[in-house]
Amino acid sequence: MKMTSWDPTIQEILDLKRNNMLAVNAEYQRGSVWSPAQRKRLVDSVFRGYPIPLIYLRHIRKEVAGMQREDLEIIDGQQRITALYEFAERAFRLFHPIKDANEARFPNYLKSEPCPWGGLDFHSLTPELQEQFLSTPLSVVRIETDNENEIRDLFIRLQSGVPLNAQETRDAWPGDFTEYILQVGGKPQIPRYPGHDFFRRVLGMKPAQDRGRTRQLAAQIAMLFLSRRKGGPDSFTDINAGSIDDFYYANIDFNTESSEAVRLIQILDKLTRLLGDGKRPRPRAHDAIHLVLLTDQLWDDYTRNWEDRLPAAFEEFSAALVAANQTKDTAHPGEYWTRYGQWTRVSADRADRIRLRHEFYLEKMIGFLSPLQPKDPKRAFGAVEREFIYYRDKKCAVCRGTVFWSDAEIHHTAEHAKGGQTVLANGVLVHRTCHPKGSQADAFGRQRATSNDNS
């Protein structure tokens, strides 16, 4: 096999293709499989001066009926050549960084740079840009061999590298959310990204070997944590692959020093201290998600008396879940399976399934951790209690209408000012506008008491 390097321009490659001198061997090559977005980004890379990966071509000389012919057969680079050719043939317009922002997903630093080719097809470009495109050199390896098996073997070897998975691709994204997840989830091959001990010591994960699985879980936890910090306890989000991509894109300008970013690290520190002693079965990914969300809820409103009980509470919940999993195929599966376990297996990355799990998790863990001691006994219900009552009641105790979190308040059935305790049994969900005050509160309390006596 003889190999030589060659630097043809895009114009020369397109001329070869137009004259049927650049062929694809359909016996082992795929057809055109790139998406429109992939093609647009390749051409955009040409205009930005980004390097295009090597193209491998086989130089074939033939003599037929006393006439000689030379052709080039594509070994590797078919998708790139097709994209360049179709753009030159006016098959598509390029992304405009601003107008096509949702689809193009260019980082902000590119959006602020000049892009005179944005939104244009080849024929709409200025003559100068057309010339820039056509005169761009490509890096080609030209191969000569008469042995067909050598070409097939080379093709297999070129395709046999392990492609980047979704998270490995995200690791290369620009922006500070990428940086944050690398710091939290870890990429130990790079010394500055050892990752947080929570994932190694508590969960037993191996970020140096798992091809991004640890970083993906870190991203999913961060997504749920940040979404709820921004939109309230009812603001769950999908955490599937597409949603993670969207979150990375939407948070390119994420502030790694923000109070929320720092708070999540503090929560992971706390959980590592409480659960990182190796004395119990390791939490799984869904455990980690709900532990982080629960700790965030407990953090501000309660004294730290819950901390010493958290390991035992986690073990109690885990043991009950394991027992319930044994009942899943029976006529009467346990509630830990029906209300939690099944949602760790069916559509586990959907927001509604995560919400269902967390409602149940909150209910049980409050019981295991009780009594929770508010930092200020005179205050209203704490974050955990408010969310528990919200999920428990779902409807306004006054008007019976559905209550959204943004309009939710918790009313003491027996007024706090008259000795009513701030306990779950004495709290009900109401709309802000329905919240009884003064004499209305007295009447509402008597009505509730009568209803409870008659029930």
GUFI-439655 format. One line per 10 residues: number of its first residue (from 0); their letters; for each residue z, x, y of C-alpha. Coordinates in steps of 0.5 Angstrom, whole numbers. Last residue first. Layout:
! residues N
NUM> a> Z X Y ~ ...
//
This chain:
! residues 455
454> sndnstarqr> 120 -131 23 ~ 125 -136 27 ~ 129 -130 30 ~ 123 -126 32 ~ 120 -131 35 ~ 126 -133 39 ~ 127 -126 41 ~ 120 -125 43 ~ 121 -131 48 ~ 128 -129 50
444> gfadaqsgkp> 124 -122 52 ~ 118 -126 56 ~ 123 -130 60 ~ 127 -124 62 ~ 121 -120 63 ~ 118 -126 67 ~ 124 -126 71 ~ 123 -119 74 ~ 117 -116 71 ~ 112 -117 65
434> hctrhvlvgn> 106 -112 64 ~ 100 -117 64 ~ 96 -113 69 ~ 98 -106 66 ~ 96 -109 59 ~ 101 -110 54 ~ 103 -106 48 ~ 110 -108 45 ~ 117 -103 45 ~ 124 -105 42
424> alvtqggkah> 122 -104 35 ~ 119 -97 37 ~ 126 -95 41 ~ 127 -94 48 ~ 133 -98 48 ~ 135 -104 52 ~ 141 -104 56 ~ 140 -108 62 ~ 135 -103 65 ~ 131 -102 59
414> eathhieads> 129 -109 59 ~ 130 -112 52 ~ 122 -113 50 ~ 121 -106 53 ~ 114 -106 55 ~ 109 -100 54 ~ 103 -100 58 ~ 95 -99 56 ~ 89 -100 61 ~ 86 -93 60
404> wfvtgrcvac> 88 -94 52 ~ 84 -100 52 ~ 87 -107 50 ~ 84 -112 46 ~ 87 -119 49 ~ 93 -123 46 ~ 95 -125 53 ~ 102 -123 53 ~ 103 -118 47 ~ 97 -115 49
394> kkdryyifer> 93 -113 42 ~ 92 -106 38 ~ 100 -107 36 ~ 101 -101 31 ~ 95 -97 34 ~ 98 -97 41 ~ 105 -97 39 ~ 104 -91 35 ~ 101 -88 41 ~ 106 -90 46
384> evagfarkpd> 111 -87 41 ~ 108 -80 40 ~ 107 -80 48 ~ 114 -81 50 ~ 117 -88 51 ~ 119 -89 58 ~ 124 -84 61 ~ 132 -85 62 ~ 133 -81 55 ~ 130 -75 59
374> kpqlpslfgi> 128 -69 54 ~ 126 -75 49 ~ 130 -74 42 ~ 126 -76 36 ~ 130 -78 31 ~ 126 -78 27 ~ 121 -73 24 ~ 119 -76 17 ~ 118 -83 21 ~ 114 -80 26
364> mkelyfehrl> 110 -76 21 ~ 108 -83 17 ~ 106 -87 23 ~ 102 -81 26 ~ 99 -79 20 ~ 97 -87 19 ~ 94 -87 26 ~ 91 -80 25 ~ 87 -82 19 ~ 84 -88 22
354> rirdardasv> 82 -84 28 ~ 79 -79 24 ~ 75 -84 21 ~ 72 -87 27 ~ 71 -80 30 ~ 66 -78 24 ~ 67 -72 21 ~ 71 -74 14 ~ 65 -79 13 ~ 68 -80 6
344> rtwqgyrtwy> 72 -75 3 ~ 78 -74 8 ~ 77 -82 10 ~ 79 -83 2 ~ 86 -79 3 ~ 88 -83 9 ~ 89 -91 9 ~ 87 -92 2 ~ 89 -86 -1 ~ 96 -85 3
334> egphatdktq> 97 -93 2 ~ 97 -92 -6 ~ 91 -95 -10 ~ 92 -101 -14 ~ 87 -103 -19 ~ 87 -95 -21 ~ 81 -90 -19 ~ 85 -88 -13 ~ 92 -87 -16 ~ 92 -80 -17
324> naavlaasfe> 90 -79 -10 ~ 97 -82 -8 ~ 101 -77 -11 ~ 97 -71 -8 ~ 98 -75 -1 ~ 105 -77 -2 ~ 107 -69 -3 ~ 103 -67 3 ~ 107 -72 7 ~ 113 -69 5
314> efaaplrdew> 111 -62 5 ~ 109 -63 13 ~ 115 -67 14 ~ 119 -61 11 ~ 116 -56 15 ~ 116 -60 21 ~ 124 -61 21 ~ 126 -55 25 ~ 121 -56 30 ~ 123 -64 31
304> nrtyddwlqd> 129 -62 35 ~ 125 -58 40 ~ 126 -63 46 ~ 121 -69 47 ~ 116 -71 52 ~ 112 -65 53 ~ 110 -62 46 ~ 110 -68 42 ~ 103 -70 43 ~ 100 -63 43
294> tllvlhiadh> 104 -62 36 ~ 101 -69 33 ~ 94 -66 35 ~ 95 -59 32 ~ 98 -62 26 ~ 92 -67 25 ~ 87 -62 25 ~ 90 -57 21 ~ 92 -62 16 ~ 84 -64 16
284> arprprkgdg> 82 -57 15 ~ 87 -56 9 ~ 95 -54 9 ~ 97 -48 5 ~ 102 -50 -1 ~ 109 -48 1 ~ 113 -42 3 ~ 108 -38 6 ~ 112 -36 12 ~ 106 -39 17
274> llrtlkdliq> 109 -46 18 ~ 113 -46 23 ~ 111 -39 27 ~ 104 -41 26 ~ 105 -48 28 ~ 108 -45 35 ~ 102 -40 36 ~ 97 -45 34 ~ 100 -50 40 ~ 100 -44 45
264> ilrvaesset> 93 -42 43 ~ 91 -50 45 ~ 96 -50 51 ~ 92 -44 54 ~ 85 -47 53 ~ 88 -53 56 ~ 91 -50 62 ~ 84 -46 63 ~ 83 -39 62 ~ 77 -40 57
254> nfdinayyfd> 74 -44 63 ~ 68 -47 59 ~ 61 -46 63 ~ 57 -47 57 ~ 61 -53 55 ~ 56 -59 55 ~ 52 -54 50 ~ 57 -52 45 ~ 59 -59 45 ~ 52 -62 43
244> disganidtf> 52 -56 38 ~ 59 -59 35 ~ 56 -66 35 ~ 50 -64 31 ~ 54 -61 26 ~ 59 -66 25 ~ 65 -67 29 ~ 65 -74 32 ~ 70 -75 38 ~ 76 -78 39
234> sdpggkrrsl> 78 -81 45 ~ 84 -86 44 ~ 89 -81 46 ~ 87 -80 53 ~ 80 -78 56 ~ 81 -71 58 ~ 87 -68 53 ~ 84 -72 48 ~ 77 -69 48 ~ 80 -62 49
224> flmaiqaalq> 84 -63 42 ~ 78 -66 39 ~ 73 -61 41 ~ 78 -55 40 ~ 80 -57 33 ~ 72 -58 31 ~ 71 -51 34 ~ 76 -48 30 ~ 74 -51 24 ~ 67 -48 26
214> rtrgrdqapk> 70 -41 27 ~ 73 -41 20 ~ 67 -43 17 ~ 63 -38 20 ~ 60 -34 15 ~ 66 -34 10 ~ 68 -27 9 ~ 71 -24 16 ~ 74 -31 18 ~ 78 -31 11
204> mglvrrffdh> 82 -37 11 ~ 89 -38 8 ~ 91 -44 12 ~ 97 -41 15 ~ 97 -34 15 ~ 89 -33 16 ~ 87 -39 21 ~ 94 -39 25 ~ 94 -32 26 ~ 88 -33 31
194> gpyrpiqpkg> 82 -29 31 ~ 81 -21 31 ~ 75 -22 36 ~ 76 -16 40 ~ 75 -11 34 ~ 68 -14 32 ~ 67 -15 24 ~ 74 -19 25 ~ 70 -25 28 ~ 75 -30 30
184> gvqliyetfd> 77 -37 30 ~ 81 -37 37 ~ 77 -31 40 ~ 70 -33 37 ~ 72 -40 39 ~ 73 -38 46 ~ 67 -34 47 ~ 62 -39 45 ~ 66 -44 50 ~ 65 -38 55
174> gpwadrteqa> 57 -39 55 ~ 51 -36 51 ~ 50 -38 44 ~ 50 -33 39 ~ 56 -35 35 ~ 52 -42 35 ~ 47 -39 30 ~ 53 -36 26 ~ 56 -43 26 ~ 49 -47 24
164> nlpvgsqlri> 47 -42 18 ~ 43 -36 19 ~ 38 -34 14 ~ 40 -30 8 ~ 34 -25 8 ~ 29 -27 2 ~ 23 -29 6 ~ 21 -22 8 ~ 22 -20 0 ~ 18 -25 -2
154> fldrienend> 12 -24 2 ~ 13 -17 0 ~ 12 -18 -7 ~ 6 -23 -6 ~ 3 -18 -2 ~ 4 -13 -8 ~ 2 -18 -13 ~ -5 -18 -10 ~ -6 -11 -11 ~ -12 -9 -7
144> teirvvslpt> -8 -6 -1 ~ -8 -5 7 ~ -3 -8 11 ~ -3 -8 19 ~ 4 -9 22 ~ 4 -13 28 ~ 8 -12 35 ~ 5 -17 40 ~ 2 -15 47 ~ 2 -20 53
134> slfqeqlept> -5 -20 56 ~ -6 -28 54 ~ 1 -30 57 ~ 1 -26 64 ~ -7 -28 65 ~ -5 -35 64 ~ 1 -34 69 ~ -4 -31 74 ~ -9 -36 73 ~ -4 -41 75
124> lshfdlggwp> -1 -45 69 ~ -4 -53 69 ~ -9 -51 63 ~ -3 -48 59 ~ 1 -54 59 ~ 7 -54 65 ~ 14 -57 65 ~ 17 -50 67 ~ 11 -45 68 ~ 14 -43 75
114> cpesklynpf> 21 -42 72 ~ 25 -38 77 ~ 33 -37 75 ~ 38 -42 76 ~ 37 -46 70 ~ 37 -39 66 ~ 44 -38 68 ~ 46 -45 67 ~ 44 -44 59 ~ 38 -48 57
104> raenadkiph> 39 -54 53 ~ 32 -56 52 ~ 33 -63 50 ~ 38 -65 55 ~ 36 -60 60 ~ 29 -63 60 ~ 28 -64 68 ~ 32 -58 69 ~ 30 -52 65 ~ 23 -55 65
94> flrfareafe> 21 -55 57 ~ 13 -53 56 ~ 8 -57 55 ~ 4 -59 49 ~ -3 -58 45 ~ -6 -55 51 ~ -10 -50 46 ~ -7 -44 49 ~ 0 -48 47 ~ -3 -49 40
84> ylatirqqgd> -5 -42 39 ~ 2 -39 41 ~ 6 -44 37 ~ 1 -43 31 ~ 2 -35 31 ~ 9 -36 31 ~ 9 -41 25 ~ 5 -36 21 ~ 9 -30 23 ~ 9 -27 16
74> iielderqmg> 4 -25 11 ~ -2 -28 15 ~ -9 -25 12 ~ -14 -21 17 ~ -21 -21 15 ~ -27 -16 15 ~ -34 -18 12 ~ -39 -14 9 ~ -46 -17 6 ~ -49 -15 0
64> avekrihrly> -48 -22 -3 ~ -41 -21 -2 ~ -37 -15 0 ~ -30 -16 2 ~ -25 -12 7 ~ -18 -15 8 ~ -13 -13 13 ~ -6 -16 11 ~ -2 -18 17 ~ 5 -18 18
54> ilpipygrfv> 8 -20 25 ~ 14 -17 28 ~ 19 -21 32 ~ 17 -23 39 ~ 21 -19 44 ~ 24 -23 51 ~ 19 -22 57 ~ 21 -29 60 ~ 14 -31 59 ~ 14 -30 52
44> sdvlrkrqap> 21 -33 51 ~ 18 -39 54 ~ 13 -39 49 ~ 18 -39 43 ~ 22 -44 46 ~ 16 -49 47 ~ 15 -48 39 ~ 22 -49 37 ~ 22 -55 41 ~ 16 -58 38
34> swvsgrqyea> 19 -57 31 ~ 17 -51 27 ~ 14 -53 20 ~ 6 -51 20 ~ 4 -51 13 ~ 8 -46 8 ~ 5 -40 5 ~ 5 -39 -2 ~ -2 -41 -5 ~ -4 -43 2
24> nvalmnnrkl> -6 -36 4 ~ -7 -37 11 ~ -13 -34 15 ~ -14 -30 21 ~ -22 -29 22 ~ -23 -36 23 ~ -27 -34 30 ~ -21 -38 33 ~ -16 -35 29 ~ -19 -28 31
14> dlieqitpdw> -19 -30 38 ~ -12 -32 39 ~ -10 -26 36 ~ -14 -22 41 ~ -11 -26 47 ~ -4 -25 45 ~ -5 -18 46 ~ -6 -13 40 ~ 0 -8 38 ~ -2 -5 32
4> stmkm> 3 -1 27 ~ 0 2 20 ~ 1 0 13 ~ -2 3 7 ~ 0 0 0
//
